[in-house]
Amino acid sequence: MRAFLICLFAMLLAWPQQSQAEPVDSGHALAEIISERESIVPGDRFLAGLKLEIDDKWHVYWRNAGDAGIAPSIRWEDKAGAEMGEFVWPAPHTIPLEGLMNYGYGDVLVLPFEIIVPDTLEPGDTLTLTGKGEWQICLDICIWEDADLSLTLPVGDMPVTHQDSANDIAAALALAPQELTGDAFVERQDDLFRLAIVDDMFAATLDDAVNVRFFPFEHDINHFPEQPLTYSQAGGVLTLEASSMAPEGAVALGGVVVVEQADGERSAFELTAQPGVIPAGLDSDTFTPGASNTGGASAGILQILTWLGFGLIGGLVLNLMPCVLPVLSIKANGLIQAAGEGDESVKNHGLAYFAGVVSCFLAIGIVMVALRAAGEQAGLGFQLQYPPIVLGLAFLMFLVGLNLLGVFEIGTSLTNAGAGLAHKQGTSGAFFTGLLAAVVGAPCVGPFLAASLGAVVTSQPAWIVILFMLCMGIGMAAPFLLLSLAPGLARLLPRPGRWMETVKHILAFPMFLTAVGLLWVFAGQAGTDLTMLALAGAVLIAFGIWAMKHASGRMLGAVGGLVLAIGLVAPITWSAFAVTPTASEQAGTSHDGVERAAWSPQKVAELQAAGQPFFVDFTARWCVTCQFNKKTALETSAVQAFFAENNIVFLTADWTNRDEVIAAELAAHDRAGVPLYLFYAAGSKDPVTLPQLLRAQSVIKTLRAEM
């Protein structure tokens, strides 16, 4: 029995010590140091935090307390060789008191900071940190309080997460201000500072805001006075009173601008405003708390014309996309055939094709506006996020290919209807070709379209969205329209002849390849079983067409028609009700030493809290540009080796299927489609956006410059 007790006591001594001490009551707050780690490894980098649970109605102070007060701090007594980072301060609140304006926090406050563990430690060791926390805490009087704080962490072979504390730290980081991505200027006018903020994200937060306030890092302004705001579509201007402590003349102002909504939601932006001149037109309207300060305003005429110009150029570029070329080759073949019937026939074909393309883009624009009005996010390519539509297009391409091979002829039963009907059928075919080209081409967001399309679709009125889509359609249809309306150009086309039948047969095979590509997209959306059902449907379609063509009696023809209908309808209907596979199957896997995971806001917060650099690939299987960038840049050995060497996590945001969370994130970055590439450096909350067309060396160069 004695031996058993001795063994039990030895086991208790060997058990890892509790990583976080019990909270200390300092009088009007419970204080402790929390850690996102339960255990650590030698050389580890992780986040800890000073946590204060403050008594009701009491408060502590921000890094700049305002007119009176002292901010919390920790005076470290024993760091045990570890390195401590600075506090990350959540956005503060105003605390007015009898003519004074202070800045601080109530309720619960977590101030995250980084700890770097010595690499001289070994598994089995213990890291113990001790220090004295000090803060001024106030109600109607202020009291100086302190607490002896400690943090003890066992050292092991693998780091272990303390989930509750990690959640508290992540929540605090989410309340910290983001760096302003736009520009900030400050103009001195006697005893006033005019702080100009030129930033789209800041401007977007002003709609329905109830309060906007600048919290300075230093005491260059008087804290108590109101801060009037004027604004425009591009940003706003705050008027601040200079304090007696402000240097004379031009001076830079650093601080945080906080925008508060009626529902309590807050957006905070950290900035350093350099001396400069206020941009013209930035202060055109006066801010009214709770009113619609940005929603009804649209961009100026010059900006609108710029967007429409990019839409026109982007539509032209769509003609070069691989997914569109097979359809355009059919159109070119039809135009050559029409040239043999005279200039009038060529013109009619061109106008019909133009009408088909523009009609499709207008329809897409109308649907996008309707979805936005319903509170949903939609971008180009939304039509390919639904498996039944993708499969229907694949079957359509398959049927077009069979038609081009001469397996069946559309309208052969109407051979006696005369030349007039045949001509009508030709223009109808041109219109259909235009529709088809636009449907398969619209998801390919070309290099001229990403920024302008995102800005228009996510923030502009419906009429600008529709006009932008119209310009895209005009741009895409322009080459064939110009060719058909200019007699001189049309005469350059080769003469029709028997060679066209051979070309027609050849064009069938790009259509089959397009069908295969769409089927590959469908496989990623619906899974292997439904893809096999789709292939069986294609066999039934082919058999049905054969039976109808070679039917010697009504029975075989009816059977063929029924089989054809089943082959078309059954797989499409089944896919509409099937459960969509999740896109997270590759989460946690490794490729060439690169850690991979599915993107989510929670994963982003986790990696940011851990100080981990990561790359986000917003992609889709139906996006040709995305697949090209993968093969030529992201999946090359050079880029993969760079990711592995620098411990960069690769996150994939797969938008192949409809996903509201991904759509909202795209909209937050002013994008209405994929691809989008973001890189977050270690400890950074604001990503760097990479170009839409990637090259391996440019990716490495950009990421290296940001690390």
C-alpha positions in Angstrom: 0.0 0.0 0.0 2.8 2.4 0.9 4.5 1.7 -2.5 1.2 2.5 -4.3 0.9 5.8 -2.5 4.5 6.7 -3.4 3.9 5.9 -7.1 0.7 8.0 -7.0 2.4 10.9 -5.4 5.2 10.7 -8.1 2.6 10.7 -10.9 1.0 13.8 -9.5 4.3 15.6 -9.3 5.0 14.7 -12.9 1.6 15.9 -14.2 1.9 19.0 -16.3 1.2 22.2 -14.2 -1.9 24.1 -15.0 -1.0 26.6 -17.7 -3.0 29.6 -16.4 -3.2 30.8 -12.7 -6.5 31.6 -11.1 -7.7 35.2 -11.7 -6.6 37.7 -9.1 -9.1 40.1 -7.5 -7.5 43.6 -7.6 -10.5 45.2 -5.9 -12.8 46.2 -8.8 -11.5 43.8 -11.5 -10.5 40.1 -11.8 -7.2 40.0 -13.6 -5.3 37.1 -15.2 -2.9 36.3 -18.0 -4.5 34.0 -20.5 -2.8 32.0 -23.3 -3.9 30.4 -26.5 -1.5 27.6 -25.6 -2.1 24.8 -23.1 1.5 23.7 -23.7 4.3 25.0 -25.9 7.4 23.8 -27.8 10.9 25.3 -27.9 11.0 28.5 -30.0 7.2 28.7 -30.1 5.5 32.0 -31.0 2.0 32.4 -29.7 -0.5 34.9 -28.3 -1.3 35.6 -24.7 -3.5 38.4 -23.2 -4.1 40.5 -20.1 -7.7 39.8 -19.3 -9.7 42.1 -17.0 -13.2 41.3 -15.8 -14.3 44.8 -14.7 -17.0 45.5 -12.1 -20.3 46.9 -13.4 -20.1 50.6 -14.3 -16.4 50.8 -13.7 -13.9 51.3 -16.6 -10.2 51.2 -17.5 -8.4 53.2 -20.2 -7.2 52.9 -23.8 -3.5 53.5 -24.7 -4.3 57.2 -24.9 -6.7 57.7 -22.0 -7.9 61.1 -23.3 -8.2 64.0 -20.8 -7.4 61.9 -17.7 -6.3 58.4 -16.8 -3.6 55.8 -17.2 -3.8 52.7 -19.4 -3.2 49.1 -18.2 0.3 47.7 -18.3 2.3 44.7 -17.2 5.7 45.3 -15.5 7.5 42.0 -16.1 9.6 40.7 -13.2 10.7 37.4 -14.7 10.5 36.7 -18.4 12.4 33.4 -18.2 14.2 34.4 -21.4 11.0 34.9 -23.4 10.3 38.0 -25.6 7.1 39.9 -25.1 5.3 41.9 -27.7 3.2 45.1 -27.4 -0.5 45.1 -26.5 -3.0 44.9 -29.4 -5.6 47.5 -28.4 -9.3 46.9 -29.3 -11.1 50.0 -30.6 -12.0 52.2 -27.6 -15.2 53.8 -26.5 -15.8 57.4 -25.4 -16.3 58.0 -21.6 -17.5 61.6 -21.1 -17.3 63.0 -17.6 -18.1 66.6 -16.5 -16.5 68.4 -19.4 -13.8 65.8 -19.9 -13.6 63.1 -22.6 -11.8 59.9 -21.8 -11.2 56.8 -23.9 -11.5 53.3 -22.5 -13.4 50.1 -21.8 -15.9 48.5 -19.5 -17.2 44.9 -18.8 -14.4 42.6 -20.1 -11.2 43.6 -21.7 -8.6 41.4 -23.3 -5.3 42.9 -24.5 -3.5 40.4 -26.7 0.3 40.3 -27.0 2.8 37.9 -28.5 5.2 35.7 -26.6 8.3 34.2 -28.3 9.6 31.2 -26.4 13.4 30.6 -26.0 14.6 27.8 -28.3 16.9 26.6 -25.5 14.0 25.0 -23.7 13.5 21.3 -24.0 10.5 19.0 -23.7 9.8 18.4 -20.0 10.8 21.9 -19.0 8.4 24.6 -17.7 8.2 28.2 -18.7 7.0 30.5 -15.9 6.4 34.2 -16.5 5.7 36.6 -13.6 4.9 40.3 -13.5 2.8 43.0 -11.9 -0.3 44.2 -13.7 -1.1 47.9 -13.1 -4.1 50.0 -14.2 -6.2 52.9 -13.2 -9.9 52.0 -12.7 -12.6 54.5 -12.3 -16.3 55.0 -11.5 -16.9 58.6 -10.3 -13.6 58.4 -8.6 -10.4 56.7 -9.9 -8.4 54.1 -8.0 -4.9 52.7 -8.7 -5.0 48.9 -8.7 -2.4 46.2 -9.3 -2.2 42.4 -9.2 0.7 39.9 -9.1 0.2 37.9 -12.3 1.8 34.7 -13.6 1.6 32.2 -16.5 3.1 28.7 -16.3 3.3 26.6 -19.4 4.7 23.1 -19.8 7.1 22.4 -22.7 6.3 19.4 -24.9 6.9 18.0 -28.3 3.8 19.5 -29.9 1.9 22.7 -29.0 -1.6 22.2 -27.5 -4.3 24.9 -27.8 -6.3 26.2 -24.9 -9.5 26.7 -26.8 -11.4 29.0 -24.4 -8.5 31.4 -24.1 -7.8 31.2 -27.8 -11.4 32.2 -28.5 -11.2 35.1 -26.1 -8.0 36.4 -27.8 -9.5 35.9 -31.3 -12.5 37.9 -30.2 -10.3 40.7 -28.9 -8.3 40.8 -32.2 -11.6 41.0 -34.1 -12.3 44.2 -32.2 -8.9 45.8 -33.0 -8.8 48.4 -35.8 -7.8 47.3 -39.3 -5.2 49.3 -41.2 -6.6 51.9 -43.6 -6.0 50.7 -47.1 -6.7 54.1 -48.7 -5.1 57.5 -48.0 -5.4 59.9 -45.1 -4.4 63.6 -45.1 -4.5 66.3 -42.5 -4.7 70.0 -43.3 -4.0 72.6 -40.6 -6.3 75.7 -40.5 -5.3 77.9 -37.6 -6.6 76.1 -34.5 -8.3 73.3 -36.5 -7.2 70.1 -38.1 -9.2 68.8 -41.1 -8.6 65.1 -41.3 -9.4 63.7 -44.7 -10.0 59.9 -45.2 -10.1 58.7 -48.8 -11.0 55.0 -48.6 -13.9 53.0 -50.1 -14.3 50.7 -47.1 -14.6 53.7 -44.7 -17.1 55.4 -47.1 -19.2 52.3 -47.2 -19.5 52.2 -43.4 -21.0 55.7 -43.3 -24.4 54.5 -44.6 -26.8 54.5 -41.6 -24.0 55.2 -39.1 -24.9 56.9 -35.9 -21.5 58.1 -34.8 -18.0 58.7 -36.3 -15.1 59.6 -34.1 -11.3 59.9 -34.3 -9.3 58.6 -31.3 -5.7 60.1 -31.5 -2.6 58.3 -30.3 -1.2 61.5 -28.9 -2.7 64.6 -27.3 -2.7 66.8 -30.4 -6.4 67.5 -30.3 -8.9 68.6 -27.7 -10.7 65.4 -26.8 -14.1 66.7 -25.6 -15.5 68.8 -28.5 -17.7 67.3 -31.2 -16.0 66.2 -34.4 -18.2 67.3 -37.4 -18.0 65.1 -40.5 -18.6 65.9 -44.1 -18.4 63.2 -46.7 -18.7 62.1 -50.3 -18.8 58.8 -52.2 -15.0 58.5 -51.8 -14.6 59.1 -48.1 -15.0 61.9 -45.5 -13.4 64.9 -43.6 -13.5 65.2 -39.8 -12.9 68.7 -38.3 -10.9 68.5 -35.0 -9.8 71.2 -32.6 -6.0 71.5 -32.1 -4.9 71.3 -28.5 -2.3 73.5 -26.8 0.1 70.5 -26.9 0.0 70.2 -30.7 3.2 71.4 -32.5 2.8 74.6 -34.6 2.3 74.3 -38.3 1.8 71.1 -40.3 1.8 67.9 -38.3 1.0 64.3 -38.9 -1.9 62.7 -36.9 -2.0 59.1 -35.9 -5.0 57.3 -34.4 -8.1 55.3 -34.9 -11.4 56.3 -36.6 -14.4 54.3 -35.3 -17.7 54.2 -37.1 -20.7 53.0 -35.1 -23.9 51.7 -36.5 -27.4 51.9 -35.0 -27.3 48.1 -34.1 -24.1 48.6 -32.1 -21.8 47.2 -34.8 -18.5 49.1 -35.0 -15.9 49.4 -37.8 -12.4 50.8 -36.8 -9.6 51.9 -39.0 -6.0 52.7 -37.9 -4.3 55.5 -39.8 -1.5 58.0 -39.9 -2.6 61.1 -41.7 0.3 63.0 -43.4 0.1 66.8 -43.9 -1.6 67.6 -47.2 -4.4 69.2 -49.1 -8.0 68.0 -48.8 -9.1 66.4 -52.1 -11.7 68.5 -53.9 -15.3 67.2 -53.5 -14.5 65.0 -50.5 -16.6 67.2 -48.2 -19.6 67.7 -50.4 -22.3 66.5 -47.9 -22.9 66.9 -44.2 -23.0 63.7 -42.2 -26.4 63.0 -40.5 -26.4 60.3 -37.8 -28.7 57.4 -38.7 -29.4 58.7 -42.2 -28.5 57.1 -45.5 -25.2 58.8 -46.0 -23.9 56.8 -48.9 -26.5 54.3 -50.1 -28.4 56.6 -52.5 -25.3 58.2 -54.1 -23.7 56.8 -57.2 -20.4 57.5 -58.7 -19.6 60.6 -60.8 -19.9 60.6 -64.5 -16.2 60.2 -65.1 -16.0 57.1 -62.9 -19.1 55.6 -64.5 -17.6 56.2 -68.0 -14.4 54.6 -66.8 -16.3 51.5 -65.6 -18.2 51.2 -68.8 -15.0 51.5 -70.8 -13.5 48.6 -68.9 -16.7 46.6 -69.3 -16.5 47.1 -73.1 -12.8 46.1 -73.2 -13.5 43.2 -70.9 -16.3 42.0 -73.2 -13.8 42.0 -76.1 -11.3 40.0 -74.1 -13.9 37.3 -73.4 -13.7 36.3 -77.1 -10.2 35.0 -76.4 -11.3 32.7 -73.5 -10.8 29.0 -74.2 -14.4 28.1 -73.1 -15.8 30.6 -75.7 -13.7 29.7 -78.7 -15.5 26.5 -79.8 -18.8 28.5 -79.9 -17.2 31.3 -81.8 -15.8 29.0 -84.4 -19.4 27.7 -85.1 -20.4 31.3 -85.5 -17.5 32.0 -87.9 -18.5 29.0 -89.9 -22.1 30.2 -90.1 -21.0 33.6 -91.1 -19.0 32.2 -94.0 -22.0 30.2 -95.1 -24.2 33.3 -94.9 -21.6 35.2 -97.1 -22.6 32.9 -100.0 -26.2 34.2 -99.7 -25.3 37.9 -100.0 -24.5 40.9 -97.9 -28.1 41.1 -96.5 -27.8 37.5 -95.1 -24.4 38.4 -93.5 -25.9 41.5 -91.8 -28.9 39.6 -90.5 -26.6 36.9 -89.0 -24.5 39.5 -87.3 -27.4 41.4 -85.9 -29.0 38.1 -84.6 -25.8 37.1 -83.0 -25.4 40.5 -81.4 -29.0 40.3 -80.1 -28.3 36.9 -78.5 -25.2 38.0 -76.7 -26.6 41.3 -75.4 -29.9 39.6 -74.4 -28.0 37.1 -72.3 -25.8 39.7 -70.6 -28.9 41.9 -69.8 -30.6 38.8 -68.3 -27.6 38.1 -66.2 -27.5 41.7 -65.0 -31.2 41.7 -64.1 -30.9 38.5 -62.1 -27.8 39.8 -60.3 -29.7 43.0 -59.4 -32.7 41.0 -58.2 -30.6 38.7 -56.1 -28.8 41.7 -54.5 -32.2 43.3 -53.8 -33.2 40.1 -52.0 -30.1 40.4 -49.8 -28.0 37.8 -51.6 -24.6 38.1 -53.2 -24.3 37.2 -56.9 -21.5 37.6 -59.4 -20.6 36.5 -62.9 -20.7 32.8 -63.1 -23.6 32.3 -60.6 -25.4 30.4 -63.3 -22.7 27.7 -63.2 -23.0 27.3 -59.5 -26.0 25.1 -59.9 -25.3 21.5 -61.0 -28.5 21.1 -63.1 -27.5 24.1 -65.2 -24.0 22.8 -65.7 -25.2 19.4 -66.7 -27.8 20.9 -69.0 -25.1 22.9 -70.7 -22.9 19.8 -71.0 -25.8 17.9 -72.7 -26.4 20.9 -74.9 -22.7 20.9 -76.1 -23.0 17.2 -76.7 -26.1 17.6 -78.8 -24.5 20.4 -80.8 -21.5 18.2 -81.4 -23.7 15.4 -82.7 -25.5 17.8 -84.9 -22.2 19.1 -86.4 -21.2 15.6 -87.1 -24.4 15.0 -89.0 -25.8 12.4 -86.6 -29.1 14.4 -86.8 -30.3 17.5 -88.5 -32.5 20.1 -86.7 -35.6 20.7 -88.8 -35.1 17.8 -91.3 -38.9 17.1 -91.2 -39.5 20.6 -92.5 -37.5 20.2 -95.8 -40.5 21.2 -97.9 -41.1 24.4 -96.0 -39.1 26.4 -98.5 -36.1 28.7 -98.5 -37.8 31.3 -96.4 -38.0 29.1 -93.4 -34.4 27.9 -93.9 -33.3 31.5 -93.8 -35.2 32.2 -90.6 -33.8 29.1 -89.1 -30.3 30.5 -89.9 -30.8 33.8 -88.0 -32.4 31.9 -85.2 -29.3 29.7 -85.1 -27.1 32.9 -84.9 -29.2 34.2 -82.0 -28.8 30.9 -80.2 -25.1 30.9 -80.8 -24.9 34.4 -79.3 -26.8 33.2 -76.2 -24.6 30.1 -75.8 -21.3 32.2 -76.2 -22.5 34.6 -73.5 -23.6 31.9 -71.1 -20.2 30.0 -71.2 -18.1 33.2 -71.5 -19.7 35.3 -68.7 -18.0 33.4 -65.8 -14.5 34.2 -67.3 -13.8 37.4 -65.4 -11.0 38.8 -67.6 -8.1 41.0 -66.4 -10.0 44.2 -67.3 -13.1 43.3 -65.4 -12.3 42.3 -61.8 -12.0 45.6 -60.0 -14.6 47.5 -62.1 -17.1 44.6 -62.0 -16.7 44.2 -58.3 -17.2 47.9 -57.6 -20.3 48.2 -59.8 -22.1 45.0 -58.7 -21.5 45.3 -55.0 -22.2 49.0 -54.5 -23.8 50.8 -57.4 -27.4 51.4 -58.3 -29.3 48.9 -60.5 -29.2 51.1 -63.6 -25.4 51.2 -63.5 -25.1 47.5 -63.1 -27.5 46.9 -66.1 -25.5 49.5 -68.2 -22.2 47.8 -67.3 -23.5 44.4 -68.4 -24.9 45.9 -71.6 -21.4 47.2 -72.4 -19.9 43.8 -71.7 -22.3 42.2 -74.1 -21.6 44.9 -76.8 -17.9 44.4 -76.3 -18.2 40.6 -76.8 -20.5 40.8 -79.8 -18.6 43.8 -81.5 -16.1 41.8 -83.6 -18.7 39.7 -85.4 -21.1 42.6 -85.7 -18.4 44.8 -87.3 -17.6 42.0 -89.7 -21.2 41.6 -90.7 -22.0 45.3 -91.1 -18.9 46.2 -93.2 -19.4 44.8 -96.7 -15.7 45.2 -97.4 -14.7 43.0 -94.5 -17.4 40.4 -95.3 -16.0 40.0 -98.8 -12.7 38.9 -97.3 -14.3 35.8 -96.0 -13.6 32.6 -98.0 -16.2 31.4 -100.5 -18.6 28.6 -99.3 -17.9 25.1 -100.7 -17.6 21.5 -99.8 -14.7 22.3 -97.5 -17.2 23.8 -95.1 -18.8 20.4 -94.4 -15.4 19.1 -93.3 -14.8 22.1 -91.1 -18.3 21.6 -89.7 -17.4 18.0 -88.7 -14.1 19.2 -87.2 -15.9 21.8 -85.1 -17.8 19.0 -83.4 -14.8 17.8 -81.4 -14.2 21.2 -79.6 -17.8 21.0 -78.6 -17.3 17.5 -77.2 -14.3 18.8 -75.3 -16.3 21.7 -73.9 -18.9 19.1 -72.8 -16.2 17.1 -71.0 -15.0 20.3 -69.3 -18.5 21.0 -68.0 -18.8 17.4 -66.9 -15.6 17.8 -64.9 -17.2 20.9 -63.2 -20.3 18.9 -62.6 -18.3 16.0 -61.0 -16.8 18.5 -58.5 -20.3 19.7 -57.6 -22.4 16.6 -57.5 -19.9 13.7 -57.0 -18.9 10.5 -58.8 -22.3 8.7 -58.7 -24.2 11.5 -60.4 -21.5 11.9 -62.9 -21.8 8.3 -63.9 -25.6 8.8 -64.2 -24.9 11.8 -66.4 -22.7 9.6 -68.7 -25.4 7.0 -68.8 -27.8 9.8 -69.8 -25.5 10.8 -72.7 -25.6 7.2 -73.9 -29.4 7.2 -73.8 -29.5 10.5 -75.7 -27.3 9.1 -78.4 -29.4 6.0 -78.6 -32.7 8.0 -78.7 -31.4 10.1 -81.6 -30.3 7.0 -83.5 -33.6 5.3 -82.9 -35.6 8.3 -84.1 -33.4 8.8 -87.2 -33.6 5.1 -88.3 -37.1 4.4 -87.1 -39.0 2.4 -89.8 -42.2 2.7 -87.8 -43.9 4.9 -85.3 -43.2 2.5 -82.4 -39.4 2.7 -82.7 -39.5 6.4 -83.2 -41.7 6.8 -80.1 -39.4 4.6 -78.0 -36.4 6.7 -79.3 -38.1 9.9 -78.3 -38.9 8.5 -74.8 -35.3 7.3 -74.3 -34.0 10.7 -75.4 -36.3 12.5 -73.0 -35.3 10.2 -70.1 -31.6 10.6 -70.9 -31.9 14.4 -70.8 -34.4 14.9 -67.9 -33.6 12.2 -65.4 -29.9 13.1 -64.6 -30.7 16.9 -64.6 -33.7 16.4 -62.3 -31.7 14.0 -60.0 -28.9 16.5 -59.7 -31.3 19.3 -58.6 -32.2 17.3 -55.4 -28.9 15.7 -54.7 -26.8 16.6 -51.6 -23.8 18.8 -52.6 -20.5 17.4 -51.4 -18.6 19.7 -49.1 -15.5 21.5 -50.3 -13.5 20.8 -47.2 -12.4 17.3 -47.9 -8.8 18.4 -48.5 -8.6 20.3 -45.2 -5.6 19.3 -43.2 -3.9 17.5 -46.0 -0.3 18.2 -47.1 1.2 18.6 -50.5 4.9 19.0 -51.0 5.2 20.1 -47.4 2.5 22.8 -47.7 -0.3 22.8 -45.2 -3.7 23.1 -46.9 -7.1 23.8 -45.5 -10.5 25.0 -46.6 -11.1 28.8 -46.2 -13.5 30.0 -43.6 -13.7 33.2 -41.5 -13.0 31.1 -38.4 -9.9 29.6 -40.0 -8.7 33.1 -41.0 -9.2 34.3 -37.4 -7.4 31.3 -36.0 -4.3 31.8 -38.3 -4.2 35.5 -37.6 -4.3 34.8 -33.8 -1.5 32.4 -34.2 0.6 34.8 -36.2 0.7 32.4 -39.1 1.2 33.7 -42.7 -1.4 32.3 -45.2 -2.5 32.5 -48.8 -6.1 32.4 -49.9 -7.2 31.1 -53.3 -10.8 32.1 -54.2 -11.4 29.7 -57.1 -14.0 27.6 -58.9 -13.8 24.6 -61.2 -15.7 26.4 -63.9 -13.3 29.4 -63.8 -10.8 28.9 -66.7 -8.5 31.7 -65.4 -8.4 30.0 -62.0 -7.3 26.6 -63.5 -4.7 28.3 -65.7 -3.2 30.1 -62.7 -3.0 26.9 -60.8 -1.1 25.0 -63.4 1.2 27.8 -64.5 1.9 29.5 -61.1 0.3 28.2 -57.8 1.1 24.5 -58.3 4.6 24.9 -59.8 7.4 23.4 -57.8 9.0 26.9 -57.2 5.9 28.4 -55.6 5.1 25.2 -53.6 8.7 25.2 -52.3 8.5 28.9 -51.3 5.2 28.2 -49.4 6.8 25.2 -47.6 10.1 27.0 -46.7 8.2 30.0 -45.3 5.5 27.9 -43.5 2.7 29.6 -45.5 -0.7 27.9 -45.1 -2.7 27.6 -48.4 -6.4 28.1 -48.0 -8.9 27.3 -50.7 -12.2 29.2 -51.0 -14.0 27.0 -53.5 -16.9 28.9 -55.1 -17.8 26.1 -57.6 -21.1 25.7 -55.7 -23.1 28.6 -54.4 -21.7 29.7 -51.1 -23.1 32.9 -49.4 -20.1 33.2 -47.0 -17.6 33.2 -49.9 -19.8 35.5 -51.9 -19.9 38.0 -49.1 -16.1 37.9 -48.7 -15.6 38.5 -52.4 -18.0 41.5 -52.1 -16.0 42.8 -49.1 -13.0 42.9 -51.4 -15.0 44.6 -54.2 -15.1 41.5 -56.3 -18.1 40.0 -58.0 -16.4 36.8 -59.3 -13.3 34.6 -59.1 -10.3 34.4 -59.2 -9.2 36.4 -56.2 -5.8 35.9 -54.5 -5.0 37.3 -51.0 -1.9 37.0 -48.9 -1.8 37.7 -45.2 1.6 38.2 -43.7 2.3 36.9 -40.2 0.4 39.1 -37.7 -1.3 41.1 -40.4 -5.1 41.6 -40.5 -5.1 43.3 -43.9 -4.2 41.2 -46.9 -2.3 42.0 -50.1 -4.3 41.4 -53.3 -2.4 39.7 -56.1 -3.2 40.2 -59.8 -5.8 38.0 -61.6 -3.2 36.6 -64.0 -0.4 35.0 -62.0 3.2 34.1 -62.9 5.2 31.9 -60.5 8.1 34.4 -60.1 5.7 37.4 -59.5 3.9 35.4 -56.8 7.2 34.7 -55.0 8.4 38.3 -55.4 5.2 39.8 -54.1 5.0 37.4 -51.1 8.7 37.8 -50.2 8.3 41.6 -50.2 5.4 41.4 -47.7 7.0 39.0 -45.3 
